[in-house]
């Protein structure tokens, strides 16, 4: 049974930059263990599967080791594939996922994600100390995105400068021991409003090149700190990617380019 796949570099207009994602447009869902094995075979940060359900596309995202509740770059990649390769009509695509309703709008050469705002709160002093030990440096502030039960879903560490973010050498085993899916580090930018990097070794992602979903945490934090609702961001991984963020009530609009670079067939 051949399945078509398409690889897209998200949050860049150049090949071999941004964040690569694999996209499968399916007529019906595959078994979950099979989707997980396919994601492991591709071994990218995210493999997205989309199925049309009513007027919306149901989207699911898998890292090489697990399914995740929200992913920006693979949603951007999926919209690029649906618009350009499957010729979806109109300028807006509706998605549904584990995190609720999402929307992607075509804006000239860019695509804009419409994602839920993800507010963060300061962590207890004991957890901040644990995070600083794992990073082997002091933090200006440590915050967390919490699940409904109060457990940590993501950690966000604010550093003093872009140079610290760029120069950070992660101790991946130590980061994997921290609570939550991953650790986000951020600081004021030199040419952008803010910069960031994201590490999630506990779910098979040593460093994610460009992470749309983390900007649902970053944008409201930096909007409040800088006093404006429209922000430019750069994720300064080795591949790098640029994002334009805009707060709109309880939503975060995240715009960027996407570049389709490969297609093929998986033979099952």
N, C-alpha and C positions, 0 to 999 in steps of 0.2 A: 504494500500500500504506500505509494509515494505521497509525501506531504511537501508542499512548497514552503520555503522559508526565505526571508529577506533580511539582510543586515543593513542597519542604518547607524551612522554616527550622529548622535544627537547633541544639540547645543554647540554646533559648529557648522560652518559652510565649507570646510576643508576636509578632504579624506584623511584618515589616520589621526584625527584629533577628536575632541569631545568624548562622548561616552558611547561605545558600541552596544547595540541591543539587537537581539534576534526577534523576528516577528513571524508568527504563524496565524494566518486567517483561516479558521476552520468552519466547516458547515455544521459540525456538532462536536460536543466535548469529547476529548479522549479521556481515558481513565487517568486519575490523578497521579498514580505511580509512574505511568508512562510519560506524562508531561514532565515530571521531575527528572526522569532518566534522560529525556531529550535535553532539558536545560543543563544537566551535568555533562552531556556529550558536547554541547556547544561551549561550555565552560566560560561564558561571558557573565558579567555581573547580573544581567537580567535577560531572560527569555520571556516574551509576552505571547499569550494566546488570546485571540479575540473571536467571539461568536456573536452573530446578530441575534438579538432577542427583542422582538417588537421593534420599537423605533430606535433603540439604543444598542450599542456594542458592549457586551459583557466582556470585561478584560481581567485577566489573571496574570500575575508575574511570579516567576520562579528564579531564584538564584541557583547556583550549582547544587545547593544542599537543602533549600527550603522555599516555601511560598511566603511572600511578603504582602502586607496589607495595602501598600501604596508605593508607587514608583513613578517618578516624573519623566525620566529620560526615555523609558520604554513606552510610555504613553505617547510622548512626542513622536517617537519612532513609529508606533502603530498608526498614528494619524497620518504621518508622511506616506506610509505604505498604502493606507486606505484611499487617501486623496489621489496619489500619483500613479499607483500601480493597479488599483481596483476601481479607480475613477468614481469615487463616491461624489454625489452631486451636492451642491450647496457650499457654504463657507463654514459650517459648524458641524462637528461630530459630537454626539452624546455618548457617554460611556457610563457603565455601572460597574462597581467593584466592591470589595470588602469594606472600603472606606466611604461608600455612598456614591452620589452622582458626581461625575466629572464632565468637563466640556473642553473641547479643543477648537479654536477658531483660527481660520487661515487669514493672515494679515500680510498680504503681499508675499515677500520672500520668507517671512517668519511665521511660526505657529505659536499660538498663545494658549497655555494651559490655564484652566480655571479650577483651582484646587481649594480644599478647605483649609482655613487658617489653623495652625497647630500651636497653641500657646504653650510656653515653657514657664517653669517656676524654679526659683532657687532651691538647691538641694541642701540637706542637713550638713552641718560642718564635718561630721564623720565621713560622709560620702565624698565631700569635696577633698578631704585629706586622702582618701583612697584613690580618687581620680588623679590627684597631683602626684602620688607615688607611682601610679601606672605611667603617667606622662614624663616623670622625672623632671618636673619643673613646676613652679607656682602658676596658678591661674588667676586672672583678674576676677573671674566669676565662673561658677559651674551651675548650669541649669539642667532641667530634665523635662522631657515630654512624658506625661504619665498616662497609663491605661486607666480604664474606668475603675479598677480595683485599687488604684493608687500605686501600682508597681511601675518601675521605670521602663518606658518603651525605647527612648533614645536619650543620650547624654549630649549636652552642648557645652563646650568649654570655650570661654572667651579669653583670648590672649591679648597682649599689649600691642603687637605690631604685625604687619604683613611679613616681615623678615622672620619672625618666630614661626608663623604658620608654614612658610615655604621651607624653612630649615628644619622643621620637626622630623625626627627620625623615630618612627613608632616601634615600640616593643610590643609586637603583635600578640604574643602569648599573654602579656599583662593586660592588654586592652580586651582580649577575649574573655578575661575573668571578670570584667566589670559588668554590672547589671545592664539589661537592655539589649537591643539589636545591634547598636553601633555607637561610635563616639565621633562627634562632629567638633572640629576646632575652627575658630573664626577670629577675625581681628579687623580693625579698620584698614581699608585699602589705600594704596598710594595713587593708583589711577582709576580705581573703582570705589564705590561707597564702602564695600566690604569684600573680604575674601574668605575662603573656607577650604577645608579638606575633610574627607569623611572616610572612616575606617570601620569595617564590620567583619572582623575575622571570625567571629563566632557563628556567622551564617555563610561563610565561604567567600567573603569579599575582603581581601587584605586592604585594598584602597579602591574606592569607587572613583572613577575619573571625573564624572560630573553628576550630581545628584539633585534632581528636581524637587523631590519630596522634602528634603532638608530645608529648602528655601521657604517652605510653609512655616518653619520655625524661625529661620534667619530673618526673613523680611519683616515680620512684626516686631522682632527685637530691635533691629537696626532702624526701622521707621520711628519707633519711639525714642531711641537714643539720639538719632540725627534730626528728628523733628520734621520729617517729610514722608510722603506715601509712595513716591516713585524712586526706585533705587537701581543702580547698576551693580552687578555682582560678577565676581570671577572665582571659579573653583580652580585653585592652582596646583592641580595634580600634574604628573608628567605630561599627560595629553592636553589638559586644560580645556576650559569651556566658559563662555560668557552667557550671562542670563540677565534679562531685564525684568524687574519685579515691581508689582504695583498692588497696593492694598485696596480692596473694594469691600468694605464691611467685614463680614466674616469669611471672605474669600481672599485668596492670593492669586493674582494673575502673573504667570511666569512665561516669558516669551523668549524664543530662541530659534536658531536655524537648525536644519537637519539635512543630512546628506546620505542618500541611498548609495551604497557602495557594492553590494553583492546580492545575488539571488541563487537559489539552487533547490535541489530536491533531497529530502531525507527518505531513504529506501527502507521500509519496514517489512 
